[in-house]
Amino acid sequence: MSESSVSFRPSQAECYHCGLPVPSDARFEVRIGGAPREMCCAGCQAVAQAIVDNGLDDYYRHRDAMPESQKEAIPEALEELGLFDHPDFQKSFVRPVGEHEREAALILEGITCAACVWLNEQHVAALKGVTAISINYATRRARVRWDEREVHLSDILAAVQAIGYRAYPYDEARSEQIAKRERRSALWRLFVAGFGMMQVMMYAIPAYVAGDGDMTADIEQLLRWASFILTLPVVFYSAAPFFQRAWRDVRLKRLGMDVPVALGVGSAFLASCWATFTASGEVYFDSVAMFVFFLLCGRYLEMVARQKAVRGVESLGKVLPVFADKLLADGGEERVPVSTLVVGDRVRVRPGEAIPADGQVLDGESAADEALLTGESRPVSKTPGDLVTGGSVNVSSPLVIEVQQIGDATRLAAIMRLMERASAEKPALVQMADRIAARFIAFLLLVAVTSGIGWYLVDPDRALWVFVSVLVVSCPCALSLATPAALTVSSDAMSKLGVLITRGHAIEALAKVDTFMFDKTGTLTEGRMRLAEVRPVADGSRDTAVKIAAALEAGSEHAIATAILNASPGGASASGVRATTGQGVEGVVDGIRYRIGREGFVADLVGRGVPDVLAQGDARHTTVFLGSEGAWVAAFDCTDMPREDAAQTIRQLEAAGIRTGVLSGDAPDTVTSFAKSLSLDDARGGLTPQQKYEAIALLQAQHRVVAMVGDGVNDAPVLAQAHVSIAMGGGTELARTQADVVLLGGRLQALVDGVMLARRTFRIIRQNLTWAFGYNMVAIPLAVAGWVTPWMAGIGMSASSLMVVLNALRLQRANKGPAR
């Protein structure tokens, strides 16, 4: 690395690593880029040597800001890091992802630029045993995954600290501290720009109002020098981030939003400096200061609006209490940190308190407010035996709860992970807008240069400010913000409705859907099946048939299996159990091979068709059959009630122009009868997962945009084939689902709300894009014509960006009305 390639290089008297002065008696050097570099202390020498030894010298070439200096001696800090390996300490922020792999959510301090992110990712990824690391520059959040047999968390934290940064377990409070620091820094820059603008205008106005001969040349030059001095802090402090980011973009050979801004401010300032030093030409110090002020004002308001929009996940992090009242074995009670709770602990939750973990009610009757988690506005009744979710609020009476899930295994943690996954993905629409914006900047630079040259030939005095105005007025910030701002706000608003967006493309797909296909059991029905009737072939063999069926279904999660298990007295066990997806289960009970499931699946083992006594069931029931080699044993009729809001949801979707249907593995007559009760015209029963997959593919071949609604665990190929997959998010299935959308409360009506909000989101996006393109189509010709001054351009650009963000924030008002 040559000397000229170093982008942020302190002077000879400063530490090459941290920028602090080097003591005269210091003799610490590290060879970087082929040359010896002076360090201020042994700590910086060790840090720099660690960077060099790991082949990360490029850090010094890429960085555009100095790292934060370490406040403590490295050996002491490294000793303290051992605490992070304690299992009790890790409960709140580390989760297992395999037998030996662990994943931690961390927040990094000291991140000042993209090069810092690159350095940390490269350095930590090089550690033996680290399998993955990703750092979000905007939030300073890091997710690190490692094999605990090869490396400890303390080793990872020590590696981060060894290169001058600090890592801590992620918590919402620390994230908010970073946001506050950003707002404080932006306010100070805005204050300096505003103060400088007002003072510069005081010296610029006399020159504007003075007539010919009213002001002597020395007075005019004095005013210019005063304006120059007052503009210096505006350019070198307030506008510094624009220049830093623009230089980084140019160095990385890309055109970012700050490139035209930096060019405009820099060229106007340099031209004004030249005019001041040579006492000739025009100065634009007032326009520079005014432009920077208005631009910073717009970006500050935009930053506040964006931070407000992305607080959905953070607000969920606040719902769990810090302490819980744990019941002791001797009947006493102890107030303990929630992080110390273990599965099996009993806790008392008083009215008005948040439930500390997922669990089951042991004693008491009350209701839980789950609005923040599921979008359900009405409190849900809770009695002994009912499950409760950590983060919901106990409303009316004390409850005693047995803890069943803690930490990262809770439903709340799963919701937060899925929301983070969605926010990390960049939809195709956003990528397209970014590509257009990048090309637009290149076009903008060409137009600005051409305009400047043209005006220089016509009127040289106006050429510079026309060039600056064209650069600034048409900067495509609004274009780049139009889509992501709306999608971010919409995702947060949907979570409040109980519609969890887990994939970046889901909102776009949901807005375009014209066909909804539903699974039956557990989706359009409650999923709580009960055994309505057992029809054995031989009299008196009912209990035996139920025992055999229960033994075969013991390991199944299907709703029918649960109904049979609930009705069985037990007493039998099966071996060699093998499940066939969409067909049934086979196994050996008391030395005899049995099958339970669909008629055809069982008939293949029996060797003949089903007898009339078993075939004549109620069409409204779901029937499964039990048989052995050469003999039919029994038929089991199960019933499941439709969800309370299923019929209303179907009507509202069809009223919105969406076609609906049901794809089910239940018997065709049962599915037809059920669909008729909900006014569903397209009802297909007796389908295997492959046939469901083919049905979805056929609809797509007809150019229909299809959404599939299922349970999130079964029928994975069908959900994957649909344009958008929607899962009912009940119980622990939420943590395993790969669906694009999850209905958290099991309320189908939320699906209608989500579709309406998705459509409204894309109306907002269209409005934003129309405004962004329309504004540029009007503003650019006006600027080229010389009718827009630089300060007017700054107002226009800032206002356009702010407008698209404020328009997106309108989505925070939950939309439950029909799409317009």
C-alpha positions in Angstrom: 0.0 0.0 0.0 1.6 3.2 -1.1 1.7 6.4 1.0 -0.7 8.1 -1.4 -3.3 5.4 -1.0 -3.9 6.1 2.6 -7.2 8.0 2.8 -7.2 9.2 6.4 -3.6 9.8 7.6 -2.6 11.7 10.7 0.5 14.0 10.7 3.9 12.8 11.7 3.4 14.1 15.3 0.2 12.1 15.7 -0.4 8.4 16.4 -1.1 6.6 13.1 -3.7 4.4 14.7 -5.8 6.7 17.0 -4.7 10.2 16.0 -3.6 11.3 19.5 -0.3 13.2 19.9 2.8 11.0 20.1 4.9 11.7 23.3 8.4 12.9 22.5 10.0 10.0 24.4 7.7 7.3 22.8 9.3 4.7 20.7 6.4 2.6 19.4 6.4 1.7 15.7 4.5 -0.7 13.5 5.4 -1.3 9.8 2.2 -0.5 7.8 2.0 -0.2 4.0 5.8 -0.7 3.7 6.7 2.1 6.0 7.2 2.5 9.8 4.3 4.3 11.5 4.6 5.9 14.9 2.2 5.0 17.7 1.5 6.9 20.9 1.5 3.9 23.3 2.0 0.1 23.6 -1.8 -0.4 23.4 -2.1 1.2 19.9 1.0 -0.6 18.9 -0.6 -4.0 19.9 -3.8 -3.1 18.1 -2.1 -2.0 14.9 0.1 -5.1 14.9 -3.0 -7.3 15.3 -4.5 -5.7 12.3 -1.3 -6.2 10.2 -0.7 -9.7 11.4 -4.2 -10.7 10.3 -3.7 -9.2 6.8 -6.1 -6.4 7.3 -3.9 -3.5 6.3 -6.6 -2.3 3.9 -8.4 -1.0 7.0 -6.2 2.1 7.0 -6.8 2.7 3.4 -10.5 2.5 3.6 -11.3 4.2 6.8 -12.5 7.8 6.8 -12.7 8.4 10.5 -10.5 7.6 13.5 -11.4 4.7 15.9 -12.5 5.6 19.4 -9.6 5.4 21.9 -9.6 2.7 24.5 -10.3 4.0 28.0 -9.0 0.9 29.8 -5.8 -1.2 29.7 -6.3 -4.2 27.4 -5.2 -6.9 29.9 -7.8 -5.8 32.5 -10.5 -5.6 29.8 -9.7 -9.1 28.5 -9.9 -10.5 32.0 -13.4 -9.1 32.4 -14.5 -10.7 29.1 -14.5 -14.1 30.7 -17.8 -13.3 32.4 -19.5 -13.5 29.0 -18.9 -17.2 28.8 -21.1 -17.9 31.9 -24.2 -19.8 30.8 -26.5 -17.8 33.1 -25.1 -14.5 31.7 -25.7 -15.7 28.1 -29.4 -16.6 28.6 -30.8 -13.2 27.4 -28.8 -12.8 24.2 -27.4 -16.1 23.1 -29.4 -18.9 21.5 -28.5 -22.4 20.3 -28.7 -23.0 16.6 -27.5 -26.6 16.6 -25.9 -29.1 18.9 -22.7 -27.1 19.3 -23.4 -23.8 17.5 -24.5 -20.7 19.2 -25.6 -17.3 18.0 -25.3 -14.0 19.8 -26.9 -10.6 19.3 -24.4 -7.9 20.0 -24.0 -4.1 19.6 -20.7 -2.6 18.6 -19.4 0.7 19.9 -16.8 2.7 18.0 -18.2 2.1 14.5 -17.8 5.3 12.6 -17.7 4.3 8.9 -18.2 1.4 6.5 -14.6 0.5 6.8 -15.1 -0.2 10.5 -17.8 -2.7 9.6 -15.6 -4.3 7.0 -12.7 -4.6 9.4 -14.7 -6.2 12.2 -16.4 -8.7 9.9 -13.1 -9.7 8.3 -11.3 -9.9 11.7 -13.9 -11.9 13.5 -14.6 -14.2 10.6 -11.0 -15.2 10.6 -11.3 -16.7 14.1 -11.3 -20.5 14.1 -14.8 -21.7 15.0 -16.7 -18.5 13.9 -19.1 -19.7 11.2 -21.0 -16.4 10.4 -21.0 -12.7 11.3 -23.0 -9.9 9.9 -23.0 -6.2 11.1 -25.7 -3.7 10.3 -23.9 -0.3 9.9 -27.1 1.7 10.5 -28.0 0.1 13.8 -24.5 -1.1 14.9 -26.1 -4.5 15.5 -24.1 -7.6 14.9 -25.1 -11.3 14.8 -22.3 -13.7 15.4 -22.5 -17.5 15.1 -19.8 -19.8 16.4 -19.0 -23.4 17.4 -18.5 -23.4 21.1 -16.1 -26.4 20.9 -13.6 -24.3 19.0 -14.0 -20.8 20.3 -15.7 -19.0 23.2 -17.7 -15.8 23.2 -15.0 -14.1 25.3 -12.5 -14.9 22.5 -14.8 -13.1 20.0 -15.2 -10.1 22.2 -11.5 -10.0 22.8 -10.8 -10.1 19.1 -13.2 -7.1 18.6 -11.6 -5.2 21.5 -8.1 -6.0 20.2 -8.7 -3.9 17.1 -10.0 -0.9 19.1 -13.8 -1.5 19.3 -16.1 -2.7 22.0 -18.9 -5.3 21.8 -21.8 -5.8 24.3 -24.9 -7.9 24.5 -27.6 -6.1 22.4 -30.3 -4.3 24.3 -32.8 -1.7 23.2 -31.5 1.0 25.7 -28.0 1.0 24.1 -29.5 1.2 20.6 -31.5 4.2 21.7 -28.4 5.8 23.1 -26.7 5.5 19.7 -29.8 7.0 18.1 -29.8 9.9 20.6 -26.1 10.6 19.9 -26.9 10.7 16.1 -29.7 13.2 16.8 -27.5 15.3 19.1 -24.7 15.4 16.5 -27.2 16.3 13.7 -28.7 19.1 15.9 -25.3 20.6 16.6 -24.4 20.6 12.9 -27.8 22.1 12.2 -27.3 24.8 14.8 -23.8 25.8 13.5 -25.2 25.9 9.9 -28.2 28.0 11.0 -26.1 30.4 13.1 -23.6 30.8 10.3 -26.3 31.3 7.7 -27.9 34.2 9.7 -24.5 35.9 10.3 -23.4 35.5 6.7 -26.7 37.0 5.5 -26.1 40.1 7.7 -22.9 40.7 5.6 -24.5 39.7 2.3 -27.6 42.0 2.4 -25.7 45.3 2.3 -24.0 44.2 -1.0 -27.4 43.3 -2.4 -29.2 46.5 -1.5 -26.4 49.0 -2.2 -26.6 50.9 -5.4 -23.7 51.7 -7.7 -21.1 53.8 -5.8 -22.8 53.4 -2.4 -20.1 51.0 -1.1 -16.4 51.4 -1.5 -14.3 48.5 -2.7 -12.5 48.1 0.7 -15.8 47.8 2.6 -17.1 45.3 0.0 -13.9 43.3 0.4 -14.2 43.5 4.2 -17.7 42.0 4.0 -16.5 39.3 1.8 -13.7 38.3 4.3 -16.2 38.3 7.2 -18.6 36.1 5.1 -15.7 33.7 4.4 -14.7 33.4 8.0 -18.3 32.7 9.1 -18.8 30.1 6.3 -15.7 28.1 7.3 -17.4 26.2 10.2 -20.5 25.7 8.1 -18.5 24.0 5.4 -15.9 22.2 7.4 -18.1 21.1 10.4 -21.8 21.1 9.4 -21.2 19.9 5.8 -18.3 17.6 6.7 -20.4 14.3 6.6 -21.4 15.1 3.0 -17.8 15.4 1.9 -16.7 12.3 3.9 -19.4 10.1 2.4 -18.9 11.5 -1.1 -15.1 10.9 -0.9 -15.8 7.3 0.2 -18.2 6.8 -2.7 -15.7 8.1 -5.2 -12.9 6.0 -3.7 -15.1 2.9 -4.0 -16.0 3.9 -7.6 -19.7 4.4 -7.1 -22.0 7.4 -7.2 -23.9 8.0 -4.0 -26.4 10.7 -3.1 -23.8 12.8 -1.4 -21.6 13.2 -4.5 -23.7 15.9 -6.2 -24.2 17.7 -2.9 -20.5 17.7 -2.1 -19.7 18.9 -5.6 -22.3 21.7 -5.4 -21.2 22.9 -2.0 -17.5 22.5 -2.6 -17.5 24.2 -6.0 -19.5 27.2 -4.8 -17.4 27.6 -1.7 -14.1 27.3 -3.6 -15.2 29.7 -6.3 -16.3 32.2 -3.6 -12.9 31.8 -1.9 -11.1 32.5 -5.2 -13.3 35.6 -5.7 -12.4 36.8 -2.1 -8.7 36.2 -2.4 -8.4 37.9 -5.8 -11.0 40.6 -5.0 -12.8 39.8 -8.3 -16.0 38.1 -9.4 -19.0 37.0 -7.3 -19.2 35.3 -4.0 -21.8 32.8 -2.9 -21.1 32.3 0.8 -24.7 33.2 1.7 -26.1 30.7 -0.7 -23.7 28.0 0.5 -24.6 28.5 4.2 -28.3 28.7 3.4 -28.2 25.6 1.3 -26.3 23.6 3.9 -28.7 24.7 6.6 -31.9 23.8 4.7 -30.4 20.5 3.6 -29.4 19.6 7.1 -32.8 20.7 8.4 -34.5 18.4 5.9 -32.2 15.4 6.7 -32.6 15.9 10.4 -36.4 15.7 10.1 -36.1 12.8 7.8 -33.8 11.0 10.3 -36.2 11.5 13.1 -39.1 10.2 11.0 -37.1 7.2 9.9 -36.1 6.4 13.5 -39.7 6.6 14.5 -40.7 4.3 11.7 -38.2 1.5 12.5 -39.0 1.3 16.2 -41.4 -1.7 15.8 -38.9 -4.3 16.8 -37.4 -2.1 19.5 -40.8 -1.5 21.1 -41.3 -5.3 21.3 -38.1 -5.6 23.2 -39.5 -3.4 26.0 -42.6 -5.6 26.8 -40.8 -8.2 28.9 -40.4 -7.2 32.5 -37.0 -7.1 34.2 -38.0 -8.9 37.4 -40.5 -11.6 38.2 -42.1 -13.0 41.4 -40.9 -16.6 41.7 -42.7 -19.0 44.0 -40.4 -21.1 46.2 -40.9 -24.7 47.2 -41.6 -23.7 50.8 -44.5 -21.5 49.7 -42.6 -18.3 49.9 -42.0 -15.8 47.1 -38.8 -14.2 45.8 -38.3 -11.4 43.3 -35.7 -12.5 40.8 -34.4 -11.2 37.5 -36.3 -12.7 34.5 -33.0 -13.8 33.0 -32.5 -16.3 35.8 -35.9 -18.1 35.3 -35.6 -21.7 34.1 -38.2 -24.1 32.6 -40.4 -25.5 35.3 -40.3 -22.4 37.6 -43.6 -21.1 38.9 -44.2 -17.3 38.9 -47.0 -15.1 40.2 -48.2 -12.4 37.8 -50.3 -9.6 39.4 -53.0 -7.6 37.5 -51.3 -4.9 35.3 -48.0 -6.8 35.1 -46.4 -8.2 32.0 -46.0 -12.0 31.8 -42.3 -12.7 32.0 -42.1 -15.9 29.8 -44.1 -18.3 27.8 -45.9 -20.7 30.0 -49.1 -22.4 31.2 -51.6 -21.2 33.8 -51.6 -23.3 36.9 -53.9 -21.3 39.1 -56.2 -18.3 38.8 -58.6 -16.9 36.2 -58.0 -13.7 34.3 -57.5 -12.2 30.8 -54.4 -11.3 28.9 -53.9 -8.3 26.7 -51.9 -9.6 23.7 -52.5 -6.6 21.4 -48.8 -5.7 20.9 -48.0 -9.3 20.0 -51.0 -10.5 18.0 -53.0 -7.4 17.1 -56.0 -8.8 19.0 -57.6 -5.8 20.6 -59.8 -7.7 23.1 -58.2 -9.3 26.2 -58.1 -13.1 25.9 -59.5 -15.2 28.7 -57.0 -17.3 30.6 -57.9 -20.2 32.9 -55.9 -23.2 34.4 -54.4 -25.2 31.5 -54.3 -22.3 29.1 -51.1 -21.1 27.5 -49.8 -17.6 27.9 -47.2 -15.6 26.0 -44.3 -13.7 27.5 -44.8 -10.0 26.9 -48.6 -10.0 27.2 -50.2 -8.2 30.1 -52.3 -9.8 32.8 -55.5 -7.7 33.0 -57.8 -8.5 35.9 -56.7 -11.2 38.5 -53.5 -12.8 39.8 -52.2 -15.8 37.9 -49.8 -18.5 38.8 -47.8 -19.6 35.7 -45.4 -22.5 35.1 -42.6 -21.3 32.8 -42.3 -23.5 29.6 -40.1 -21.3 27.3 -37.5 -18.7 28.2 -35.1 -16.3 26.5 -34.6 -16.9 22.8 -37.0 -19.8 22.7 -40.0 -17.7 23.5 -42.7 -16.6 21.0 -41.7 -13.0 21.4 -38.1 -13.7 20.5 -39.2 -15.6 17.4 -41.4 -12.7 16.4 -38.4 -10.3 16.8 -36.1 -12.6 14.8 -38.6 -12.8 11.9 -39.1 -9.0 11.9 -35.3 -8.5 11.8 -35.1 -11.0 8.9 -37.7 -9.0 6.9 -36.0 -5.7 7.6 -32.6 -7.1 6.5 -33.9 -8.2 3.1 -34.0 -5.7 0.2 -37.1 -6.2 -2.0 -36.7 -6.1 -5.8 -38.6 -2.8 -6.0 -36.1 -1.1 -3.7 -33.1 -2.6 -5.6 -34.6 -1.2 -8.8 -35.1 2.2 -7.3 -31.4 2.2 -6.1 -30.3 1.3 -9.6 -32.4 4.0 -11.2 -31.1 6.5 -8.6 -27.4 5.6 -9.4 -28.0 6.1 -13.1 -29.9 9.2 -12.5 -26.9 10.7 -10.6 -24.7 10.1 -13.6 -27.2 11.7 -15.8 -27.5 14.6 -13.3 -23.8 15.2 -13.3 -23.8 15.3 -17.1 -26.7 17.8 -17.2 -25.1 20.0 -14.5 -21.7 20.2 -16.4 -23.4 20.8 -19.7 -25.6 23.6 -18.2 -22.6 25.2 -16.5 -20.6 25.2 -19.8 -23.6 26.6 -21.7 -24.2 29.4 -19.2 -20.5 30.2 -19.1 -20.6 30.9 -22.8 -23.8 33.0 -22.4 -23.3 34.7 -19.0 -20.2 33.7 -17.1 -21.4 35.4 -13.9 -24.4 33.0 -13.6 -22.6 29.8 -14.8 -21.5 28.6 -11.3 -24.7 29.0 -9.4 -26.7 27.4 -12.3 -24.2 24.5 -12.1 -24.7 24.2 -8.3 -28.5 24.6 -8.5 -28.8 21.8 -11.1 -26.6 19.5 -9.0 -28.6 20.1 -5.8 -32.2 20.6 -6.9 -32.4 17.2 -8.6 -30.4 15.0 -6.2 -32.5 11.8 -6.2 -32.8 11.4 -2.4 -36.6 11.4 -2.6 -36.5 8.7 -5.3 -34.3 6.4 -3.1 -36.5 7.0 0.0 -39.9 6.6 -1.8 -40.1 2.8 -1.5 -38.1 1.8 1.5 -39.7 4.4 3.8 -43.2 3.2 2.9 -42.3 -0.5 3.3 -40.6 0.1 6.7 -43.6 2.0 8.1 -46.0 -0.6 6.6 -44.2 -3.5 8.2 -44.5 -1.9 11.6 -48.2 -1.0 11.0 -48.9 -4.6 9.9 -47.3 -6.1 13.0 -49.7 -4.0 15.1 -52.6 -5.6 13.2 -51.2 -9.1 13.9 -49.7 -9.6 10.5 -46.0 -10.3 10.8 -44.0 -9.7 7.6 -41.0 -12.1 7.6 -39.7 -11.6 4.0 -38.7 -8.4 2.2 -40.9 -9.1 -0.9 -44.1 -10.0 1.1 -45.8 -6.6 1.1 -45.3 -6.1 -2.6 -46.6 -9.6 -3.4 -49.6 -9.2 -0.9 -50.6 -6.0 -2.7 -50.7 -7.8 -6.0 -52.4 -11.0 -5.0 -55.6 -11.8 -6.9 -56.1 -15.4 -5.7 -56.1 -16.8 -2.2 -56.0 -20.6 -1.7 -56.5 -21.9 1.9 -55.6 -25.2 3.6 -58.6 -26.4 5.6 -57.6 -27.9 8.9 -56.1 -25.4 11.3 -56.5 -22.6 8.8 -60.2 -22.1 7.9 -61.0 -24.3 10.9 -60.0 -23.9 14.5 -57.6 -26.8 14.3 -58.9 -28.3 17.5 -60.4 -31.5 16.2 -62.5 -33.8 18.4 -63.4 -37.4 17.7 -67.1 -37.4 16.8 -67.6 -41.1 16.1 -65.7 -44.4 15.9 -67.2 -46.9 13.5 -65.5 -50.3 14.1 -66.0 -53.2 11.7 -66.7 -55.7 14.6 -69.0 -54.9 17.5 -67.3 -54.3 20.8 -63.9 -53.4 19.4 -64.2 -49.7 19.7 -61.8 -49.2 22.6 -59.2 -51.5 21.0 -59.4 -49.6 17.7 -58.8 -46.3 19.5 -55.9 -47.7 21.4 -54.2 -49.0 18.2 -54.9 -45.7 16.4 -53.5 -43.7 19.3 -50.3 -45.8 19.4 -49.7 -45.2 15.7 -50.4 -41.4 16.0 -48.4 -40.9 19.2 -45.6 -39.0 17.5 -47.8 -36.9 15.1 -48.5 -33.2 15.4 -51.6 -33.4 13.1 -54.9 -32.1 14.4 -56.6 -35.5 13.7 -53.9 -37.3 15.7 -54.4 -35.0 18.6 -58.2 -35.7 18.5 -57.6 -39.5 18.6 -55.0 -39.2 21.4 -57.3 -37.1 23.5 -60.0 -39.8 23.2 -57.7 -42.8 23.9 -57.4 -44.5 27.3 -53.8 -45.5 26.3 -52.2 -48.8 27.1 -50.7 -49.6 23.6 -47.4 -48.8 21.9 -46.2 -49.0 18.3 -42.9 -49.9 16.8 -41.4 -49.3 13.4 -43.6 -46.3 12.9 -43.3 -44.6 9.5 -45.3 -41.6 8.3 -46.1 -40.9 4.7 -46.7 -37.2 4.0 -50.3 -36.5 3.0 -51.3 -40.2 3.4 -51.0 -41.6 6.9 -49.0 -43.6 9.3 -47.8 -47.2 9.4 -46.5 -49.2 12.3 -46.6 -52.5 14.3 -48.8 -52.9 17.4 -48.7 -56.2 19.3 -46.9 -57.9 16.4 -49.5 -56.8 13.7 -48.8 -54.2 11.0 -51.4 -51.5 10.8 -52.0 -48.4 8.8 -54.1 -45.3 9.6 -54.9 -42.5 7.2 -56.5 -42.0 3.9 -58.7 -44.7 2.4 -56.4 -45.6 -0.5 -53.3 -45.6 1.7 -54.9 -48.1 4.1 -56.5 -50.2 1.3 -53.1 -50.9 -0.2 -52.2 -52.7 3.0 -55.6 -54.4 3.5 -55.7 -55.6 -0.1 -59.3 -54.8 -0.8 -61.7 -51.8 -0.9 -63.4 -50.3 2.2 -66.6 -52.1 3.3 -69.9 -50.3 3.3 -70.1 -50.1 7.1 -67.0 -47.8 7.0 -67.7 -45.9 3.8 -71.0 -44.5 4.9 -69.9 -41.5 7.0 -71.2 -38.0 7.5 -69.9 -35.8 4.7 -69.4 -32.9 7.1 -66.8 -35.0 9.0 -63.2 -35.7 8.3 -62.7 -39.5 8.2 -59.5 -41.6 8.6 -59.4 -45.3 8.3 -57.5 -48.0 10.3 -56.6 -51.4 8.8 -54.2 -54.3 9.1 -52.8 -56.8 6.6 -56.0 -58.4 5.2 -58.5 -56.7 7.5 -60.3 -53.4 7.9 -60.6 -52.4 11.6 -62.4 -49.0 12.0 -63.2 -45.6 10.7 -62.7 -42.4 12.8 -65.0 -39.4 12.1 -63.5 -36.1 13.4 -65.1 -32.7 13.4 -63.6 -29.3 13.5 -65.5 -26.0 13.7 -64.8 -23.2 11.2 -63.1 -20.2 12.6 -65.4 -17.6 13.8 -64.4 -15.0 11.2 -63.8 -17.4 8.3 -67.0 -16.7 6.4 -66.6 -12.9 6.8 -63.0 -13.0 5.7 -63.9 -14.9 2.5 -66.7 -12.4 1.7 -64.4 -9.4 2.2 -61.7 -10.9 0.1 -64.1 -11.6 -2.7 -65.6 -8.1 -2.4 -62.0 -6.8 -2.9 -61.8 -8.7 -6.2 -59.8 -11.6 -4.9 -60.7 -15.2 -5.9 -60.7 -17.7 -3.1 -60.6 -21.5 -2.8 -59.6 -24.4 -0.6 -57.0 -27.1 -1.2 -57.2 -30.0 1.3 -56.1 -33.5 1.9 -59.5 -34.3 3.5 -62.0 -36.4 1.6 -63.6 -34.6 -1.4 -67.1 -34.8 0.0 -66.0 -33.4 3.3 -64.2 -30.5 1.7 -67.1 -29.7 -0.7 -69.6 -29.7 2.2 -67.3 -27.4 4.3 -66.6 -25.1 1.4 -70.3 -24.7 0.7 -70.9 -23.5 4.3 -68.4 -20.7 3.6 -69.6 -19.9 0.1 -66.3 -21.1 -1.4 -66.7 -22.0 -5.1 -63.3 -23.6 -5.7 -63.1 -26.6 -3.3 -60.6 -29.4 -4.0 -60.3 -32.3 -1.6 -58.3 -35.6 -1.4 -55.1 -33.8 -2.5 -51.6 -34.9 -1.8 -49.0 -32.2 -1.2 -47.7 -32.8 -4.7 -51.2 -32.3 -6.1 -51.6 -29.1 -4.1 -48.3 -27.9 -5.5 -49.5 -28.7 -9.0 -52.8 -26.8 -8.4 -50.9 -23.7 -7.3 -48.6 -24.0 -10.3 -51.6 -24.3 -12.7 -53.1 -21.1 -11.3 -49.8 -19.3 -11.8 -49.6 -20.6 -15.4 -53.0 -18.8 -15.8 -51.1 -15.5 -14.8 -52.7 -15.3 -11.4 -50.8 -14.0 -8.4 -51.4 -16.7 -5.8 -51.3 -16.6 -2.0 -51.3 -19.9 -0.1 -52.5 -19.8 3.5 -51.5 -22.9 5.6 -50.2 -23.9 9.0 -46.6 -22.9 8.3 -45.2 -26.4 9.0 -47.0 -28.9 6.8 -47.2 -28.5 3.0 -43.9 -26.7 2.8 -43.5 -27.2 -1.0 -47.0 -25.7 -1.6 -46.2 -22.7 0.5 -42.8 -22.3 -1.2 -44.5 -22.4 -4.7 -47.0 -19.6 -4.0 -46.1 -16.0 -4.8 -46.6 -15.2 -1.1 -47.0 -17.9 1.7 -49.0 -17.1 4.8 -48.9 -19.2 8.0 -51.1 -19.3 11.0 -48.7 -18.4 13.8 -49.9 -20.4 16.7 -47.7 -22.0 19.4 -44.1 -23.0 18.9 -44.6 -23.4 15.1 -43.9 -19.7 14.8 -40.2 -20.3 15.4 -40.0 -22.9 12.6 -42.1 -21.4 9.9 -40.5 -20.3 6.6 -43.6 -18.5 5.5 -43.4 -14.9 4.1 -46.2 -13.7 6.3 -47.4 -15.0 9.7 -50.9 -14.3 11.2 -49.9 -13.9 14.9 -53.3 -14.0 16.5 -54.9 -16.8 14.5 -57.5 -14.2 13.4 -58.3 -14.5 9.7 -59.7 -11.0 9.6 -56.2 -9.7 10.1 -55.5 -11.2 6.6 -58.0 -8.8 5.1 -56.5 -5.9 7.1 -53.1 -6.9 5.8 -54.2 -7.0 2.1 -55.9 -3.6 2.4 -52.8 -2.1 4.1 -50.5 -3.6 1.5 -52.6 -2.1 -1.3 -52.5 1.2 0.5 -48.8 0.9 0.9 -48.4 0.6 -2.9 -50.6 3.6 -3.4 -48.3 5.5 -1.1 -45.3 4.2 -3.0 -46.8 5.2 -6.3 -47.6 8.7 -4.9 -44.0 9.0 -3.7 -42.5 7.9 -6.9 -44.8 10.2 -8.9 -43.8 13.1 -6.7 -40.1 12.2 -6.9 -40.1 11.9 -10.7 -42.5 14.8 -11.2 -40.5 17.1 -8.9 -37.3 16.4 -10.9 -39.0 16.8 -14.2 -40.1 20.3 -13.2 -37.1 21.3 -11.1 -34.3 20.4 -13.5 -35.5 22.5 -16.4 -36.1 25.5 -14.1 -32.6 25.1 -12.7 -31.1 24.8 -16.1 -33.0 27.9 -17.2 -31.4 29.8 -14.3 -34.6 30.4 -12.3 -33.5 28.5 -9.2 -30.8 29.7 -6.9 -28.7 27.3 -4.8 -30.5 28.1 -1.5 -33.9 27.5 -3.3 -32.5 24.2 -4.6 -31.5 23.2 -1.1 -35.1 23.9 0.1 -36.6 22.0 -2.8 -34.4 18.9 -2.4 -34.9 18.8 1.4 -38.6 19.3 1.1 -39.0 16.5 -1.5 -37.2 14.0 0.7 -39.1 15.0 3.8 -42.4 14.8 1.9 -42.0 11.2 0.9 -41.1 10.2 4.5 -44.1 12.1 5.9 -46.4 10.6 3.3 -45.1 7.1 4.3 -45.8 7.8 7.9 -49.5 8.1 7.1 -49.4 4.3 6.9 -49.0 4.2 10.7 -52.7 4.7 10.9 -54.0 1.1 10.6 -56.2 0.8 7.6 -59.1 -1.5 8.0 -61.3 -0.2 5.3 -61.7 -1.4 1.8 -59.0 -0.7 -0.7 -59.7 2.2 -3.0 
